[in-house]
Amino acid sequence: MDIAEDDGALTGAIQNILIAGGIDDPIAESERIVSETREMELDPMGVRERAVSMARARASGIPLGYVLGRQRFMGIEIAVGPGVLIPRSETELLGWEAVARLREARGAHGLGARVIDMCCGSGNLACGIAHAIPGAEVWASDLMEDCATLTLRNAQRLGLSDRIHVASGDLFEPLAASGAGACDVIACNPPYISSHRLSRDRQDLLDHEPRQAFDGGPYGLSIYQRLIRDAAPFLVTGGWLLLELGAGQAVSLELLLGRSGAYDHVELVADPQGEPRVIAARRAIMVKGGRSPAPGR
């Protein structure tokens, strides 16, 4: 049996395991599992044993990213692991929006661009943006030390650690003395699902991934209020605060941004289905009351 025939038989066996486990897309996932195991330089029996083991783990409900140990995001491979949110495809909209605004402000290579990835998780946004904008310097921060550790590991593995600075702490606090500031873009995918939904129709999210990555308080808006207030001093005048948002949150966030007085223009960015998933707010020259925000460059 040649390699192609052997791959076909193995893929079919993996598909059957995934189908029995109720996986939504067993064809695509079986192909991914077989492809990943082929790259491990195992002997044929080792490949089969490893692929079957991964398929059984996936069929038990463990997310594919954890099974594989990595997730593709913005054209690069991000290492993922238990305790850290697996990057979602919808967050790529946020990442590419950040890239577009950086290129508009700083040119194709983004020379001199400065970025903050707040609530960085695995560092997928920090690494994705740094990879796409070779002139960008990025600060990544997360409350959870496991996230900061994984972000640093991803930056090192991708050869980006000279341009990505990692900190751990409560929102912007660890960045105040780190040289961050005067940024062109702050990008954040915060926890934005309400505590109520996490105890009911979205409870499945907590089966394997950390609650801190999802829980946005009673209405899913708790962290946004702090982000909107605390981000402005770290932005240049005309810089952008980019936030991922959940379904139905656009109006509330527009109101919060308007009331802050720190931003003079707000835009919504929709996904391919027409649902607003990113909100962009431009830092104003003057805030309400005649106060000037912290000076930019």
GIVEN-V389057 format. One record per backbone hydrogen bond with DSSP energy under -0.5 kcal/mol. NH is the residue of the N-H (numbers start at 0). CO is the residue of the C=O. E is the energy in kcal/mol with one decimal. If there is no record, write none. Layout:
BEGIN
<<NH:CO:E> <NH:CO:E>>
END
This chain:
BEGIN
<<5:1:-2.6> <6:2:-3.0> <7:3:-2.1> <8:4:-2.2> <9:5:-2.5> <10:6:-3.0> <11:7:-2.2> <12:8:-2.0> <13:9:-2.5> <14:10:-2.7> <15:11:-2.0> <16:12:-1.6> <17:13:-2.3> <18:14:-3.0> <19:15:-2.2> <20:16:-1.2> <21:18:-1.7> <22:17:-2.3> <25:22:-0.6> <28:24:-2.1> <29:25:-2.1> <30:26:-2.0> <31:27:-1.9> <32:28:-2.5> <33:29:-2.4> <34:30:-2.3> <35:31:-2.5> <36:32:-2.3> <37:33:-2.1> <38:34:-1.0> <38:35:-0.6> <39:36:-1.5> <40:37:-0.8> <46:42:-2.6> <47:43:-2.1> <48:44:-2.6> <49:45:-2.5> <50:46:-2.7> <51:47:-2.5> <52:48:-2.2> <53:49:-2.4> <54:50:-2.5> <55:51:-2.4> <56:52:-1.9> <57:53:-2.5> <58:54:-2.8> <59:55:-1.2> <60:57:-1.8> <61:56:-1.6> <65:62:-0.5> <66:62:-2.0> <67:63:-2.8> <68:64:-2.1> <69:64:-0.7> <70:77:-2.6> <72:75:-3.0> <75:72:-1.9> <77:70:-3.0> <77:75:-0.6> <78:76:-0.5> <79:68:-1.4> <82:207:-0.6> <83:80:-1.6> <90:87:-0.9> <91:88:-1.3> <92:89:-0.9> <93:89:-0.6> <94:90:-2.0> <95:91:-3.0> <96:92:-1.7> <97:93:-2.0> <98:94:-2.1> <99:95:-2.4> <100:96:-2.1> <101:97:-2.2> <102:98:-2.5> <103:99:-1.9> <104:100:-1.8> <105:101:-3.1> <106:102:-2.1> <109:106:-0.8> <110:105:-0.6> <111:134:-1.0> <112:109:-2.6> <114:136:-2.4> <115:184:-1.9> <116:138:-3.2> <117:115:-0.7> <117:186:-2.2> <118:140:-1.2> <119:140:-2.2> <122:119:-2.7> <123:119:-0.6> <126:122:-3.0> <127:123:-2.4> <128:124:-2.8> <129:125:-2.2> <130:126:-2.4> <131:127:-1.8> <132:128:-2.3> <133:131:-0.6> <134:108:-2.3> <135:132:-2.1> <136:112:-2.4> <137:162:-3.3> <138:114:-2.7> <139:164:-3.3> <140:116:-2.2> <141:166:-1.2> <146:143:-0.5> <147:143:-1.7> <148:144:-2.6> <149:145:-2.1> <150:146:-2.8> <151:147:-2.2> <152:148:-2.1> <153:149:-2.6> <154:150:-2.5> <155:151:-2.4> <156:152:-2.6> <157:153:-2.0> <158:155:-1.3> <159:154:-3.3> <160:154:-0.9> <162:159:-2.0> <163:159:-0.9> <164:137:-3.0> <164:162:-0.5> <166:139:-2.5> <168:141:-1.5> <170:168:-0.8> <172:169:-2.2> <174:171:-1.3> <175:171:-0.9> <175:172:-0.9> <177:174:-1.6> <179:174:-0.8> <182:233:-2.9> <183:113:-2.3> <184:113:-1.4> <185:239:-2.5> <186:115:-2.9> <187:241:-2.0> <188:117:-0.8> <189:187:-0.6> <192:213:-2.6> <194:216:-2.4> <197:193:-1.9> <198:194:-0.9> <198:195:-0.7> <199:196:-1.4> <201:196:-2.8> <202:199:-1.4> <204:201:-1.5> <205:202:-1.6> <206:203:-1.6> <207:204:-0.5> <208:204:-1.1> <212:209:-1.2> <213:210:-2.1> <214:210:-2.8> <215:192:-3.2> <215:213:-0.6> <219:216:-0.6> <221:215:-2.1> <224:220:-1.4> <225:221:-0.8> <226:222:-2.6> <227:223:-2.9> <228:224:-1.4> <229:225:-3.0> <230:226:-2.1> <231:227:-0.6> <233:230:-2.0> <234:231:-1.8> <235:182:-2.7> <237:282:-1.7> <238:235:-2.7> <239:183:-2.7> <240:280:-2.8> <241:185:-3.3> <241:239:-0.6> <242:240:-0.5> <242:278:-2.4> <243:187:-2.3> <244:276:-2.2> <248:245:-1.8> <252:248:-2.2> <253:249:-2.5> <254:250:-2.0> <255:251:-2.2> <256:252:-2.7> <257:253:-2.3> <258:254:-2.4> <259:255:-1.3> <260:256:-0.8> <260:257:-0.6> <263:281:-2.0> <264:281:-0.7> <266:279:-2.9> <268:277:-3.1> <269:267:-0.5> <270:274:-2.4> <273:270:-2.6> <276:268:-2.5> <277:268:-1.7> <278:242:-2.5> <279:266:-3.0> <280:240:-2.4> <281:264:-2.7> <282:238:-2.9> <283:261:-2.7> <286:290:-3.0> <289:286:-1.3> <290:287:-0.5>>
END
